[in-house]
Structure formats: C-alpha cells, structure tokens
Amino acid sequence: MDLNCLYFRHQLSLMRAARSETCDGRRRHASRASHIAGRIGSVQRTLGAPAATGWEYRALPLPLAADCARDDVLDERT
C-alpha cells in the first residue's frame, strides 16, 4: 500500500477518535490509528527510513486505563 494512503488513513483515524462521542468509539479509532502506525513503521523500516522507529513507537498498545471515561476531547470541542 502507498505510504501516503497510510498517512491519510492514520490521520483520519486520529480525527475520528478525537470527535467520537463515546469512549468505545475513541478506543476503536485510536486502536485503528495504532495499527496503521505499525504498518507505516514496517514499510519505512523496509525502505531504510530513520523515521520508522517513531512510527513503530506510535503503534505500541494503548493504555487501557479508565482515562477514556474522561470527556477531555468533548470539552475541547465546545
């Protein structure tokens, strides 16, 4: 897959996570963004790009803490 397409899909997932009205929605979109970041890191590593480690770091599992229950994202929109 084209790297630009992966960058685009990653950004969309992050925006959807930020705009999600539910904790479950935020988690789902953030998890998708994390998965895409891993794919970006893999492609970059194959190409020898030094930025690969940064993308692979973004692909680390998200914390499952209760901070998702906070509505910080919703507060920022209002």
N, C-alpha and C positions, 0 to 999 in steps of 0.2 A: 504494500500500500504506500502511496505517496506520503512523504513526511508532512507536506503542507496540509493534506487532508487530516492527518492525525492531529496536528496542531489545532486545526479548526474544530475538530470533534472534542478535543480536550477542553478548549476554551468554552464551547457550548455547554459541556457538562458542568463546568465550574459556574457558569452563569445560571444554569438551571438549578444547581444546588443552592446558590445564593437567593434565588427567587422562590424556592419551594416553600409552600405554606405549612408543610408537615415535617416532623423530624425524620420520618421514614423516607420521605422524598429527598430530603437533604442527604441522608445517608446513601441512598441509591445512586444519586447523581455524583456524589463525591467518590463513591466506590468505582463508578464507571470512569471518572476522570483519573483515578489512581491506576486503573487497569490500562488505560490509554497511555498514561505517562510511562508505564513499564514497557509498552510496545515501542514508544518513541525512543527510550533509552536503549532498547535492544537494537533497533535499526541504526542509531547513532554509533553504538559500540561496534557494530559490523563495519561501519564506514570509517571507524577510527577517529570519530569526533570526540574532543575532550569534554564536551557538554553532556555526554552520555551519563556520567555519574550523577549529575544534577537531576536529570530526568528519572533515573533509577531511584534516587532518594525520594522523589515525589511519589513513587509507586509503592513505598512502604505501606504496610497495613495501617489504616486509620484507627485511632484510639476508640474504644467502644464505651468511653466514659459517658456519664449522664449529661455532659455539657451540651449534647444535642438537644436536650429539653429546653435549654435557654433559647430565647427568641431574639438574640442579638441581631441576626440577619434581618428579621422582620422589623426590628426597631430602626435599623439603618435606612429602610425604605420609606419610612413615614416622615 
